[in-house]
Amino acid sequence: MSAPFQGVKALLLAGGFGTRLKPLTDRTPKCLVPIAGRPLLDYWLETLSEAGIDRILINTHYLSEQVADFCSNSPYRHLIDLTHENDLLGTAGTLRANRNYFDEKILLAHADNFTLFDAKAFADSHSRRQSHCMATMMTFTTDTPSSCGIVELNDEGVLIDFHEKVANPPGNKANAAVFLLEHSCLDWLDQKPEASDFCRDIVPLGIHKMQTFHNDIYHRDIGTPESFQQANLDYLQLIQARSTS
């Protein structure tokens, strides 16, 4: 039986400043803030490694030396490649600048979110996608829909509309900023050569061409001190629940 992400390379976006999370991010990059005493990025590396990912490309910018040191000492260092950006390129810009790194499927993820998910279920969902769909977007249920990218779907779970951080959006099913992309999705970047933000600029090109997979385990943007604290509490409760089940 093949591993869920065999033949897949990942791009983990980890170069941001984490401005809203200050003062915690004054001296620590957001991708390394601790969840239950463990750096956020380590959860991503463990999940992808266990799922059989081929390689993992991580972009760096803010406090890049810390990220490089962490990766060089990681048990998953044999899977990791780093790409440093003197100026942040944005999610679409990073993918565009490194498009030659990818030769098959791509897992694109914002590594400064705390996301626990079933990799096999995600990969299986992508394999079963509608034949005209080129990508699968992970979704989650949010309690703050106006701060998220809210999706509208048809009965088959295909994206039919997308509302990026608008007031009073239709519903609370949100983009988790984790995607499985066929290599042909890179052509979307050519349609918007000046685009920098994948979710804002490129995802609308995937309307009617993007399947969705709903993550019902855990996902949270830890961009504020309150959300960061909540993620830590939630994870400890999740561990406790699993240990008693």
Biotite code that builds the C-alpha atoms (Angstrom):
import biotite.structure as struc

atoms = struc.array([
    struc.Atom([0.000, 0.000, 0.000], chain_id="A", res_id=1, res_name="MET", atom_name="CA", element="C"),
    struc.Atom([1.480, 3.349, -1.036], chain_id="A", res_id=2, res_name="SER", atom_name="CA", element="C"),
    struc.Atom([1.821, 6.226, 1.417], chain_id="A", res_id=3, res_name="ALA", atom_name="CA", element="C"),
    struc.Atom([-0.834, 8.972, 1.070], chain_id="A", res_id=4, res_name="PRO", atom_name="CA", element="C"),
    struc.Atom([1.594, 11.647, -0.159], chain_id="A", res_id=5, res_name="PHE", atom_name="CA", element="C"),
    struc.Atom([3.927, 9.441, -2.176], chain_id="A", res_id=6, res_name="GLN", atom_name="CA", element="C"),
    struc.Atom([4.892, 11.339, -5.327], chain_id="A", res_id=7, res_name="GLY", atom_name="CA", element="C"),
    struc.Atom([3.979, 14.677, -3.705], chain_id="A", res_id=8, res_name="VAL", atom_name="CA", element="C"),
    struc.Atom([6.294, 17.565, -2.856], chain_id="A", res_id=9, res_name="LYS", atom_name="CA", element="C"),
    struc.Atom([5.220, 20.174, -0.314], chain_id="A", res_id=10, res_name="ALA", atom_name="CA", element="C"),
    struc.Atom([5.653, 23.918, -0.091], chain_id="A", res_id=11, res_name="LEU", atom_name="CA", element="C"),
    struc.Atom([5.312, 25.146, 3.483], chain_id="A", res_id=12, res_name="LEU", atom_name="CA", element="C"),
    struc.Atom([4.974, 28.913, 3.715], chain_id="A", res_id=13, res_name="LEU", atom_name="CA", element="C"),
    struc.Atom([6.787, 30.013, 6.843], chain_id="A", res_id=14, res_name="ALA", atom_name="CA", element="C"),
    struc.Atom([8.384, 33.380, 6.153], chain_id="A", res_id=15, res_name="GLY", atom_name="CA", element="C"),
    struc.Atom([5.825, 35.780, 7.579], chain_id="A", res_id=16, res_name="GLY", atom_name="CA", element="C"),
    struc.Atom([6.346, 38.289, 10.379], chain_id="A", res_id=17, res_name="PHE", atom_name="CA", element="C"),
    struc.Atom([3.493, 37.194, 12.643], chain_id="A", res_id=18, res_name="GLY", atom_name="CA", element="C"),
    struc.Atom([2.841, 40.855, 13.416], chain_id="A", res_id=19, res_name="THR", atom_name="CA", element="C"),
    struc.Atom([-0.502, 40.273, 15.151], chain_id="A", res_id=20, res_name="ARG", atom_name="CA", element="C"),
    struc.Atom([1.134, 37.754, 17.482], chain_id="A", res_id=21, res_name="LEU", atom_name="CA", element="C"),
    struc.Atom([3.587, 40.244, 18.981], chain_id="A", res_id=22, res_name="LYS", atom_name="CA", element="C"),
    struc.Atom([5.294, 40.316, 21.451], chain_id="A", res_id=23, res_name="PRO", atom_name="CA", element="C"),
    struc.Atom([5.616, 36.530, 21.141], chain_id="A", res_id=24, res_name="LEU", atom_name="CA", element="C"),
    struc.Atom([7.031, 36.895, 17.635], chain_id="A", res_id=25, res_name="THR", atom_name="CA", element="C"),
    struc.Atom([9.503, 39.652, 18.499], chain_id="A", res_id=26, res_name="ASP", atom_name="CA", element="C"),
    struc.Atom([12.157, 36.992, 18.971], chain_id="A", res_id=27, res_name="ARG", atom_name="CA", element="C"),
    struc.Atom([10.502, 33.855, 17.582], chain_id="A", res_id=28, res_name="THR", atom_name="CA", element="C"),
    struc.Atom([9.238, 33.310, 14.026], chain_id="A", res_id=29, res_name="PRO", atom_name="CA", element="C"),
    struc.Atom([5.558, 32.488, 13.952], chain_id="A", res_id=30, res_name="LYS", atom_name="CA", element="C"),
    struc.Atom([6.182, 29.045, 12.464], chain_id="A", res_id=31, res_name="CYS", atom_name="CA", element="C"),
    struc.Atom([8.223, 28.123, 15.565], chain_id="A", res_id=32, res_name="LEU", atom_name="CA", element="C"),
    struc.Atom([5.908, 29.324, 18.332], chain_id="A", res_id=33, res_name="VAL", atom_name="CA", element="C"),
    struc.Atom([5.165, 26.475, 20.739], chain_id="A", res_id=34, res_name="PRO", atom_name="CA", element="C"),
    struc.Atom([1.987, 24.440, 20.802], chain_id="A", res_id=35, res_name="ILE", atom_name="CA", element="C"),
    struc.Atom([2.052, 22.338, 23.974], chain_id="A", res_id=36, res_name="ALA", atom_name="CA", element="C"),
    struc.Atom([5.775, 23.054, 24.210], chain_id="A", res_id=37, res_name="GLY", atom_name="CA", element="C"),
    struc.Atom([6.573, 21.943, 20.671], chain_id="A", res_id=38, res_name="ARG", atom_name="CA", element="C"),
    struc.Atom([7.324, 24.217, 17.676], chain_id="A", res_id=39, res_name="PRO", atom_name="CA", element="C"),
    struc.Atom([4.400, 24.615, 15.314], chain_id="A", res_id=40, res_name="LEU", atom_name="CA", element="C"),
    struc.Atom([6.496, 23.670, 12.278], chain_id="A", res_id=41, res_name="LEU", atom_name="CA", element="C"),
    struc.Atom([7.369, 20.333, 13.866], chain_id="A", res_id=42, res_name="ASP", atom_name="CA", element="C"),
    struc.Atom([3.735, 19.235, 13.707], chain_id="A", res_id=43, res_name="TYR", atom_name="CA", element="C"),
    struc.Atom([3.691, 19.911, 9.972], chain_id="A", res_id=44, res_name="TRP", atom_name="CA", element="C"),
    struc.Atom([6.938, 18.049, 9.377], chain_id="A", res_id=45, res_name="LEU", atom_name="CA", element="C"),
    struc.Atom([5.779, 15.045, 11.375], chain_id="A", res_id=46, res_name="GLU", atom_name="CA", element="C"),
    struc.Atom([2.437, 14.843, 9.568], chain_id="A", res_id=47, res_name="THR", atom_name="CA", element="C"),
    struc.Atom([3.972, 15.128, 6.115], chain_id="A", res_id=48, res_name="LEU", atom_name="CA", element="C"),
    struc.Atom([6.801, 12.715, 6.872], chain_id="A", res_id=49, res_name="SER", atom_name="CA", element="C"),
    struc.Atom([4.438, 10.072, 8.218], chain_id="A", res_id=50, res_name="GLU", atom_name="CA", element="C"),
    struc.Atom([2.304, 10.502, 5.093], chain_id="A", res_id=51, res_name="ALA", atom_name="CA", element="C"),
    struc.Atom([5.271, 9.687, 2.853], chain_id="A", res_id=52, res_name="GLY", atom_name="CA", element="C"),
    struc.Atom([5.893, 13.126, 1.338], chain_id="A", res_id=53, res_name="ILE", atom_name="CA", element="C"),
    struc.Atom([8.763, 13.140, -1.170], chain_id="A", res_id=54, res_name="ASP", atom_name="CA", element="C"),
    struc.Atom([10.337, 16.519, -0.294], chain_id="A", res_id=55, res_name="ARG", atom_name="CA", element="C"),
    struc.Atom([9.407, 19.628, 1.689], chain_id="A", res_id=56, res_name="ILE", atom_name="CA", element="C"),
    struc.Atom([10.358, 23.133, 0.533], chain_id="A", res_id=57, res_name="LEU", atom_name="CA", element="C"),
    struc.Atom([10.121, 25.814, 3.231], chain_id="A", res_id=58, res_name="ILE", atom_name="CA", element="C"),
    struc.Atom([10.417, 29.521, 2.484], chain_id="A", res_id=59, res_name="ASN", atom_name="CA", element="C"),
    struc.Atom([12.167, 31.732, 5.032], chain_id="A", res_id=60, res_name="THR", atom_name="CA", element="C"),
    struc.Atom([12.427, 35.469, 5.601], chain_id="A", res_id=61, res_name="HIS", atom_name="CA", element="C"),
    struc.Atom([11.765, 36.804, 9.112], chain_id="A", res_id=62, res_name="TYR", atom_name="CA", element="C"),
    struc.Atom([14.250, 35.418, 11.675], chain_id="A", res_id=63, res_name="LEU", atom_name="CA", element="C"),
    struc.Atom([15.326, 32.991, 8.988], chain_id="A", res_id=64, res_name="SER", atom_name="CA", element="C"),
    struc.Atom([18.405, 31.848, 10.916], chain_id="A", res_id=65, res_name="GLU", atom_name="CA", element="C"),
    struc.Atom([16.179, 30.360, 13.609], chain_id="A", res_id=66, res_name="GLN", atom_name="CA", element="C"),
    struc.Atom([14.143, 28.454, 11.048], chain_id="A", res_id=67, res_name="VAL", atom_name="CA", element="C"),
    struc.Atom([17.294, 27.195, 9.337], chain_id="A", res_id=68, res_name="ALA", atom_name="CA", element="C"),
    struc.Atom([18.772, 26.067, 12.661], chain_id="A", res_id=69, res_name="ASP", atom_name="CA", element="C"),
    struc.Atom([15.572, 24.295, 13.609], chain_id="A", res_id=70, res_name="PHE", atom_name="CA", element="C"),
    struc.Atom([15.397, 22.490, 10.265], chain_id="A", res_id=71, res_name="CYS", atom_name="CA", element="C"),
    struc.Atom([19.061, 21.468, 10.325], chain_id="A", res_id=72, res_name="SER", atom_name="CA", element="C"),
    struc.Atom([18.498, 19.766, 13.685], chain_id="A", res_id=73, res_name="ASN", atom_name="CA", element="C"),
    struc.Atom([15.114, 18.269, 12.851], chain_id="A", res_id=74, res_name="SER", atom_name="CA", element="C"),
    struc.Atom([14.706, 14.489, 12.582], chain_id="A", res_id=75, res_name="PRO", atom_name="CA", element="C"),
    struc.Atom([13.037, 15.288, 9.244], chain_id="A", res_id=76, res_name="TYR", atom_name="CA", element="C"),
    struc.Atom([15.977, 17.304, 7.903], chain_id="A", res_id=77, res_name="ARG", atom_name="CA", element="C"),
    struc.Atom([16.603, 14.733, 5.147], chain_id="A", res_id=78, res_name="HIS", atom_name="CA", element="C"),
    struc.Atom([13.292, 15.812, 3.583], chain_id="A", res_id=79, res_name="LEU", atom_name="CA", element="C"),
    struc.Atom([13.753, 19.581, 3.873], chain_id="A", res_id=80, res_name="ILE", atom_name="CA", element="C"),
    struc.Atom([14.945, 22.191, 1.397], chain_id="A", res_id=81, res_name="ASP", atom_name="CA", element="C"),
    struc.Atom([14.968, 25.898, 2.272], chain_id="A", res_id=82, res_name="LEU", atom_name="CA", element="C"),
    struc.Atom([14.456, 28.876, -0.007], chain_id="A", res_id=83, res_name="THR", atom_name="CA", element="C"),
    struc.Atom([15.294, 32.274, 1.468], chain_id="A", res_id=84, res_name="HIS", atom_name="CA", element="C"),
    struc.Atom([13.453, 35.406, 0.329], chain_id="A", res_id=85, res_name="GLU", atom_name="CA", element="C"),
    struc.Atom([15.177, 38.745, 0.836], chain_id="A", res_id=86, res_name="ASN", atom_name="CA", element="C"),
    struc.Atom([11.771, 40.308, 0.212], chain_id="A", res_id=87, res_name="ASP", atom_name="CA", element="C"),
    struc.Atom([8.630, 38.312, 0.882], chain_id="A", res_id=88, res_name="LEU", atom_name="CA", element="C"),
    struc.Atom([7.126, 37.173, -2.411], chain_id="A", res_id=89, res_name="LEU", atom_name="CA", element="C"),
    struc.Atom([3.678, 36.247, -1.140], chain_id="A", res_id=90, res_name="GLY", atom_name="CA", element="C"),
    struc.Atom([2.164, 32.785, -1.363], chain_id="A", res_id=91, res_name="THR", atom_name="CA", element="C"),
    struc.Atom([1.656, 32.845, -5.121], chain_id="A", res_id=92, res_name="ALA", atom_name="CA", element="C"),
    struc.Atom([5.009, 34.531, -5.651], chain_id="A", res_id=93, res_name="GLY", atom_name="CA", element="C"),
    struc.Atom([6.867, 31.848, -3.708], chain_id="A", res_id=94, res_name="THR", atom_name="CA", element="C"),
    struc.Atom([5.148, 29.096, -5.664], chain_id="A", res_id=95, res_name="LEU", atom_name="CA", element="C"),
    struc.Atom([5.957, 30.869, -8.938], chain_id="A", res_id=96, res_name="ARG", atom_name="CA", element="C"),
    struc.Atom([9.608, 31.424, -8.028], chain_id="A", res_id=97, res_name="ALA", atom_name="CA", element="C"),
    struc.Atom([10.040, 27.745, -7.193], chain_id="A", res_id=98, res_name="ASN", atom_name="CA", element="C"),
    struc.Atom([7.837, 26.148, -9.829], chain_id="A", res_id=99, res_name="ARG", atom_name="CA", element="C"),
    struc.Atom([10.779, 24.153, -11.238], chain_id="A", res_id=100, res_name="ASN", atom_name="CA", element="C"),
    struc.Atom([11.122, 22.430, -7.861], chain_id="A", res_id=101, res_name="TYR", atom_name="CA", element="C"),
    struc.Atom([7.861, 20.618, -8.482], chain_id="A", res_id=102, res_name="PHE", atom_name="CA", element="C"),
    struc.Atom([7.448, 17.847, -11.017], chain_id="A", res_id=103, res_name="ASP", atom_name="CA", element="C"),
    struc.Atom([4.281, 16.092, -9.849], chain_id="A", res_id=104, res_name="GLU", atom_name="CA", element="C"),
    struc.Atom([1.575, 16.858, -7.312], chain_id="A", res_id=105, res_name="LYS", atom_name="CA", element="C"),
    struc.Atom([2.063, 19.734, -4.872], chain_id="A", res_id=106, res_name="ILE", atom_name="CA", element="C"),
    struc.Atom([0.893, 20.173, -1.296], chain_id="A", res_id=107, res_name="LEU", atom_name="CA", element="C"),
    struc.Atom([0.717, 23.902, -0.581], chain_id="A", res_id=108, res_name="LEU", atom_name="CA", element="C"),
    struc.Atom([0.170, 24.966, 3.020], chain_id="A", res_id=109, res_name="ALA", atom_name="CA", element="C"),
    struc.Atom([0.427, 27.971, 5.300], chain_id="A", res_id=110, res_name="HIS", atom_name="CA", element="C"),
    struc.Atom([2.672, 26.492, 7.984], chain_id="A", res_id=111, res_name="ALA", atom_name="CA", element="C"),
    struc.Atom([1.843, 29.254, 10.459], chain_id="A", res_id=112, res_name="ASP", atom_name="CA", element="C"),
    struc.Atom([-1.607, 27.748, 11.031], chain_id="A", res_id=113, res_name="ASN", atom_name="CA", element="C"),
    struc.Atom([-2.132, 24.885, 13.480], chain_id="A", res_id=114, res_name="PHE", atom_name="CA", element="C"),
    struc.Atom([-3.711, 22.112, 11.447], chain_id="A", res_id=115, res_name="THR", atom_name="CA", element="C"),
    struc.Atom([-4.278, 18.503, 12.454], chain_id="A", res_id=116, res_name="LEU", atom_name="CA", element="C"),
    struc.Atom([-5.733, 16.367, 9.686], chain_id="A", res_id=117, res_name="PHE", atom_name="CA", element="C"),
    struc.Atom([-6.048, 12.855, 8.291], chain_id="A", res_id=118, res_name="ASP", atom_name="CA", element="C"),
    struc.Atom([-3.509, 12.803, 5.456], chain_id="A", res_id=119, res_name="ALA", atom_name="CA", element="C"),
    struc.Atom([-4.891, 9.587, 3.980], chain_id="A", res_id=120, res_name="LYS", atom_name="CA", element="C"),
    struc.Atom([-8.430, 10.948, 3.890], chain_id="A", res_id=121, res_name="ALA", atom_name="CA", element="C"),
    struc.Atom([-7.184, 14.174, 2.279], chain_id="A", res_id=122, res_name="PHE", atom_name="CA", element="C"),
    struc.Atom([-5.212, 12.274, -0.370], chain_id="A", res_id=123, res_name="ALA", atom_name="CA", element="C"),
    struc.Atom([-8.113, 9.893, -1.001], chain_id="A", res_id=124, res_name="ASP", atom_name="CA", element="C"),
    struc.Atom([-10.476, 12.825, -1.428], chain_id="A", res_id=125, res_name="SER", atom_name="CA", element="C"),
    struc.Atom([-8.146, 14.313, -4.027], chain_id="A", res_id=126, res_name="HIS", atom_name="CA", element="C"),
    struc.Atom([-7.941, 10.979, -5.850], chain_id="A", res_id=127, res_name="SER", atom_name="CA", element="C"),
    struc.Atom([-11.751, 10.796, -5.985], chain_id="A", res_id=128, res_name="ARG", atom_name="CA", element="C"),
    struc.Atom([-12.223, 14.402, -7.082], chain_id="A", res_id=129, res_name="ARG", atom_name="CA", element="C"),
    struc.Atom([-14.496, 15.267, -9.984], chain_id="A", res_id=130, res_name="GLN", atom_name="CA", element="C"),
    struc.Atom([-12.714, 14.635, -13.287], chain_id="A", res_id=131, res_name="SER", atom_name="CA", element="C"),
    struc.Atom([-12.711, 18.324, -14.266], chain_id="A", res_id=132, res_name="HIS", atom_name="CA", element="C"),
    struc.Atom([-11.121, 19.422, -10.964], chain_id="A", res_id=133, res_name="CYS", atom_name="CA", element="C"),
    struc.Atom([-7.384, 20.129, -10.820], chain_id="A", res_id=134, res_name="MET", atom_name="CA", element="C"),
    struc.Atom([-7.030, 20.762, -7.084], chain_id="A", res_id=135, res_name="ALA", atom_name="CA", element="C"),
    struc.Atom([-8.455, 19.984, -3.661], chain_id="A", res_id=136, res_name="THR", atom_name="CA", element="C"),
    struc.Atom([-8.828, 22.688, -1.009], chain_id="A", res_id=137, res_name="MET", atom_name="CA", element="C"),
    struc.Atom([-9.019, 21.789, 2.667], chain_id="A", res_id=138, res_name="MET", atom_name="CA", element="C"),
    struc.Atom([-11.877, 23.528, 4.473], chain_id="A", res_id=139, res_name="THR", atom_name="CA", element="C"),
    struc.Atom([-12.860, 23.942, 8.113], chain_id="A", res_id=140, res_name="PHE", atom_name="CA", element="C"),
    struc.Atom([-15.740, 25.378, 10.115], chain_id="A", res_id=141, res_name="THR", atom_name="CA", element="C"),
    struc.Atom([-14.935, 28.839, 11.464], chain_id="A", res_id=142, res_name="THR", atom_name="CA", element="C"),
    struc.Atom([-16.502, 30.891, 14.237], chain_id="A", res_id=143, res_name="ASP", atom_name="CA", element="C"),
    struc.Atom([-15.179, 34.119, 12.664], chain_id="A", res_id=144, res_name="THR", atom_name="CA", element="C"),
    struc.Atom([-16.319, 33.917, 9.028], chain_id="A", res_id=145, res_name="PRO", atom_name="CA", element="C"),
    struc.Atom([-15.681, 37.565, 8.155], chain_id="A", res_id=146, res_name="SER", atom_name="CA", element="C"),
    struc.Atom([-11.957, 37.071, 8.855], chain_id="A", res_id=147, res_name="SER", atom_name="CA", element="C"),
    struc.Atom([-11.675, 34.020, 6.579], chain_id="A", res_id=148, res_name="CYS", atom_name="CA", element="C"),
    struc.Atom([-12.091, 33.016, 2.972], chain_id="A", res_id=149, res_name="GLY", atom_name="CA", element="C"),
    struc.Atom([-15.596, 31.553, 2.902], chain_id="A", res_id=150, res_name="ILE", atom_name="CA", element="C"),
    struc.Atom([-16.446, 28.954, 0.265], chain_id="A", res_id=151, res_name="VAL", atom_name="CA", element="C"),
    struc.Atom([-19.669, 28.115, -1.505], chain_id="A", res_id=152, res_name="GLU", atom_name="CA", element="C"),
    struc.Atom([-19.905, 24.565, -2.827], chain_id="A", res_id=153, res_name="LEU", atom_name="CA", element="C"),
    struc.Atom([-22.184, 22.510, -5.038], chain_id="A", res_id=154, res_name="ASN", atom_name="CA", element="C"),
    struc.Atom([-23.629, 19.153, -3.985], chain_id="A", res_id=155, res_name="ASP", atom_name="CA", element="C"),
    struc.Atom([-20.424, 17.383, -5.066], chain_id="A", res_id=156, res_name="GLU", atom_name="CA", element="C"),
    struc.Atom([-18.233, 19.601, -2.887], chain_id="A", res_id=157, res_name="GLY", atom_name="CA", element="C"),
    struc.Atom([-16.840, 21.584, -5.808], chain_id="A", res_id=158, res_name="VAL", atom_name="CA", element="C"),
    struc.Atom([-16.030, 25.267, -5.266], chain_id="A", res_id=159, res_name="LEU", atom_name="CA", element="C"),
    struc.Atom([-18.612, 27.483, -6.965], chain_id="A", res_id=160, res_name="ILE", atom_name="CA", element="C"),
    struc.Atom([-17.849, 30.815, -5.257], chain_id="A", res_id=161, res_name="ASP", atom_name="CA", element="C"),
    struc.Atom([-15.272, 32.283, -2.911], chain_id="A", res_id=162, res_name="PHE", atom_name="CA", element="C"),
    struc.Atom([-15.509, 35.255, -0.544], chain_id="A", res_id=163, res_name="HIS", atom_name="CA", element="C"),
    struc.Atom([-12.132, 36.378, 0.852], chain_id="A", res_id=164, res_name="GLU", atom_name="CA", element="C"),
    struc.Atom([-12.546, 38.244, 4.156], chain_id="A", res_id=165, res_name="LYS", atom_name="CA", element="C"),
    struc.Atom([-15.799, 40.063, 3.457], chain_id="A", res_id=166, res_name="VAL", atom_name="CA", element="C"),
    struc.Atom([-18.479, 41.316, 5.830], chain_id="A", res_id=167, res_name="ALA", atom_name="CA", element="C"),
    struc.Atom([-21.444, 38.980, 6.322], chain_id="A", res_id=168, res_name="ASN", atom_name="CA", element="C"),
    struc.Atom([-20.242, 36.123, 4.080], chain_id="A", res_id=169, res_name="PRO", atom_name="CA", element="C"),
    struc.Atom([-22.651, 33.307, 3.170], chain_id="A", res_id=170, res_name="PRO", atom_name="CA", element="C"),
    struc.Atom([-21.863, 30.611, 5.714], chain_id="A", res_id=171, res_name="GLY", atom_name="CA", element="C"),
    struc.Atom([-18.999, 29.491, 7.916], chain_id="A", res_id=172, res_name="ASN", atom_name="CA", element="C"),
    struc.Atom([-17.174, 26.894, 5.824], chain_id="A", res_id=173, res_name="LYS", atom_name="CA", element="C"),
    struc.Atom([-13.731, 28.393, 5.258], chain_id="A", res_id=174, res_name="ALA", atom_name="CA", element="C"),
    struc.Atom([-10.570, 27.862, 3.271], chain_id="A", res_id=175, res_name="ASN", atom_name="CA", element="C"),
    struc.Atom([-7.902, 26.291, 5.519], chain_id="A", res_id=176, res_name="ALA", atom_name="CA", element="C"),
    struc.Atom([-5.076, 27.397, 3.179], chain_id="A", res_id=177, res_name="ALA", atom_name="CA", element="C"),
    struc.Atom([-3.991, 23.804, 2.566], chain_id="A", res_id=178, res_name="VAL", atom_name="CA", element="C"),
    struc.Atom([-4.194, 22.519, -1.006], chain_id="A", res_id=179, res_name="PHE", atom_name="CA", element="C"),
    struc.Atom([-3.359, 19.440, -3.034], chain_id="A", res_id=180, res_name="LEU", atom_name="CA", element="C"),
    struc.Atom([-2.578, 20.680, -6.527], chain_id="A", res_id=181, res_name="LEU", atom_name="CA", element="C"),
    struc.Atom([-2.052, 18.833, -9.748], chain_id="A", res_id=182, res_name="GLU", atom_name="CA", element="C"),
    struc.Atom([1.077, 20.067, -11.505], chain_id="A", res_id=183, res_name="HIS", atom_name="CA", element="C"),
    struc.Atom([-1.126, 21.656, -14.185], chain_id="A", res_id=184, res_name="SER", atom_name="CA", element="C"),
    struc.Atom([-2.400, 24.123, -11.558], chain_id="A", res_id=185, res_name="CYS", atom_name="CA", element="C"),
    struc.Atom([0.871, 25.998, -11.988], chain_id="A", res_id=186, res_name="LEU", atom_name="CA", element="C"),
    struc.Atom([-0.612, 27.282, -15.244], chain_id="A", res_id=187, res_name="ASP", atom_name="CA", element="C"),
    struc.Atom([-2.990, 29.380, -13.127], chain_id="A", res_id=188, res_name="TRP", atom_name="CA", element="C"),
    struc.Atom([0.025, 31.465, -12.095], chain_id="A", res_id=189, res_name="LEU", atom_name="CA", element="C"),
    struc.Atom([0.586, 32.376, -15.748], chain_id="A", res_id=190, res_name="ASP", atom_name="CA", element="C"),
    struc.Atom([-2.948, 33.754, -15.980], chain_id="A", res_id=191, res_name="GLN", atom_name="CA", element="C"),
    struc.Atom([-2.120, 36.276, -13.239], chain_id="A", res_id=192, res_name="LYS", atom_name="CA", element="C"),
    struc.Atom([1.624, 36.923, -13.511], chain_id="A", res_id=193, res_name="PRO", atom_name="CA", element="C"),
    struc.Atom([1.522, 39.806, -11.020], chain_id="A", res_id=194, res_name="GLU", atom_name="CA", element="C"),
    struc.Atom([-0.418, 37.865, -8.373], chain_id="A", res_id=195, res_name="ALA", atom_name="CA", element="C"),
    struc.Atom([1.255, 37.536, -4.983], chain_id="A", res_id=196, res_name="SER", atom_name="CA", element="C"),
    struc.Atom([-1.460, 36.014, -2.784], chain_id="A", res_id=197, res_name="ASP", atom_name="CA", element="C"),
    struc.Atom([-2.557, 32.495, -3.730], chain_id="A", res_id=198, res_name="PHE", atom_name="CA", element="C"),
    struc.Atom([-5.837, 32.552, -1.799], chain_id="A", res_id=199, res_name="CYS", atom_name="CA", element="C"),
    struc.Atom([-6.914, 36.039, -2.845], chain_id="A", res_id=200, res_name="ARG", atom_name="CA", element="C"),
    struc.Atom([-5.654, 36.059, -6.428], chain_id="A", res_id=201, res_name="ASP", atom_name="CA", element="C"),
    struc.Atom([-5.384, 32.452, -7.610], chain_id="A", res_id=202, res_name="ILE", atom_name="CA", element="C"),
    struc.Atom([-8.148, 30.539, -5.817], chain_id="A", res_id=203, res_name="VAL", atom_name="CA", element="C"),
    struc.Atom([-10.885, 32.415, -7.752], chain_id="A", res_id=204, res_name="PRO", atom_name="CA", element="C"),
    struc.Atom([-9.392, 30.880, -10.913], chain_id="A", res_id=205, res_name="LEU", atom_name="CA", element="C"),
    struc.Atom([-10.224, 27.498, -9.375], chain_id="A", res_id=206, res_name="GLY", atom_name="CA", element="C"),
    struc.Atom([-13.958, 28.139, -9.185], chain_id="A", res_id=207, res_name="ILE", atom_name="CA", element="C"),
    struc.Atom([-15.653, 25.079, -10.729], chain_id="A", res_id=208, res_name="HIS", atom_name="CA", element="C"),
    struc.Atom([-12.207, 23.412, -10.968], chain_id="A", res_id=209, res_name="LYS", atom_name="CA", element="C"),
    struc.Atom([-11.432, 22.829, -7.284], chain_id="A", res_id=210, res_name="MET", atom_name="CA", element="C"),
    struc.Atom([-12.735, 20.027, -5.084], chain_id="A", res_id=211, res_name="GLN", atom_name="CA", element="C"),
    struc.Atom([-12.915, 20.464, -1.309], chain_id="A", res_id=212, res_name="THR", atom_name="CA", element="C"),
    struc.Atom([-12.057, 18.255, 1.651], chain_id="A", res_id=213, res_name="PHE", atom_name="CA", element="C"),
    struc.Atom([-13.508, 19.163, 5.045], chain_id="A", res_id=214, res_name="HIS", atom_name="CA", element="C"),
    struc.Atom([-11.119, 18.865, 7.978], chain_id="A", res_id=215, res_name="ASN", atom_name="CA", element="C"),
    struc.Atom([-13.166, 17.920, 11.024], chain_id="A", res_id=216, res_name="ASP", atom_name="CA", element="C"),
    struc.Atom([-10.176, 17.221, 13.299], chain_id="A", res_id=217, res_name="ILE", atom_name="CA", element="C"),
    struc.Atom([-8.625, 20.635, 14.016], chain_id="A", res_id=218, res_name="TYR", atom_name="CA", element="C"),
    struc.Atom([-7.612, 23.858, 12.300], chain_id="A", res_id=219, res_name="HIS", atom_name="CA", element="C"),
    struc.Atom([-6.894, 27.290, 13.741], chain_id="A", res_id=220, res_name="ARG", atom_name="CA", element="C"),
    struc.Atom([-5.146, 30.429, 12.577], chain_id="A", res_id=221, res_name="ASP", atom_name="CA", element="C"),
    struc.Atom([-2.970, 31.259, 15.585], chain_id="A", res_id=222, res_name="ILE", atom_name="CA", element="C"),
    struc.Atom([-2.384, 34.823, 14.402], chain_id="A", res_id=223, res_name="GLY", atom_name="CA", element="C"),
    struc.Atom([-3.400, 36.569, 17.639], chain_id="A", res_id=224, res_name="THR", atom_name="CA", element="C"),
    struc.Atom([-2.377, 35.956, 21.270], chain_id="A", res_id=225, res_name="PRO", atom_name="CA", element="C"),
    struc.Atom([-5.942, 34.906, 22.072], chain_id="A", res_id=226, res_name="GLU", atom_name="CA", element="C"),
    struc.Atom([-6.088, 32.405, 19.211], chain_id="A", res_id=227, res_name="SER", atom_name="CA", element="C"),
    struc.Atom([-2.628, 31.094, 20.062], chain_id="A", res_id=228, res_name="PHE", atom_name="CA", element="C"),
    struc.Atom([-3.667, 30.522, 23.668], chain_id="A", res_id=229, res_name="GLN", atom_name="CA", element="C"),
    struc.Atom([-6.869, 28.817, 22.535], chain_id="A", res_id=230, res_name="GLN", atom_name="CA", element="C"),
    struc.Atom([-4.943, 26.468, 20.231], chain_id="A", res_id=231, res_name="ALA", atom_name="CA", element="C"),
    struc.Atom([-2.760, 25.402, 23.140], chain_id="A", res_id=232, res_name="ASN", atom_name="CA", element="C"),
    struc.Atom([-5.780, 24.761, 25.340], chain_id="A", res_id=233, res_name="LEU", atom_name="CA", element="C"),
    struc.Atom([-7.607, 22.897, 22.582], chain_id="A", res_id=234, res_name="ASP", atom_name="CA", element="C"),
    struc.Atom([-4.639, 20.668, 21.853], chain_id="A", res_id=235, res_name="TYR", atom_name="CA", element="C"),
    struc.Atom([-4.152, 19.737, 25.502], chain_id="A", res_id=236, res_name="LEU", atom_name="CA", element="C"),
    struc.Atom([-7.846, 18.870, 25.710], chain_id="A", res_id=237, res_name="GLN", atom_name="CA", element="C"),
    struc.Atom([-7.559, 16.809, 22.533], chain_id="A", res_id=238, res_name="LEU", atom_name="CA", element="C"),
    struc.Atom([-4.612, 14.873, 23.959], chain_id="A", res_id=239, res_name="ILE", atom_name="CA", element="C"),
    struc.Atom([-6.502, 14.273, 27.190], chain_id="A", res_id=240, res_name="GLN", atom_name="CA", element="C"),
    struc.Atom([-9.602, 13.092, 25.322], chain_id="A", res_id=241, res_name="ALA", atom_name="CA", element="C"),
    struc.Atom([-7.558, 10.661, 23.234], chain_id="A", res_id=242, res_name="ARG", atom_name="CA", element="C"),
    struc.Atom([-5.786, 9.264, 26.293], chain_id="A", res_id=243, res_name="SER", atom_name="CA", element="C"),
    struc.Atom([-9.085, 8.459, 28.009], chain_id="A", res_id=244, res_name="THR", atom_name="CA", element="C"),
    struc.Atom([-10.909, 7.057, 24.972], chain_id="A", res_id=245, res_name="SER", atom_name="CA", element="C"),
])
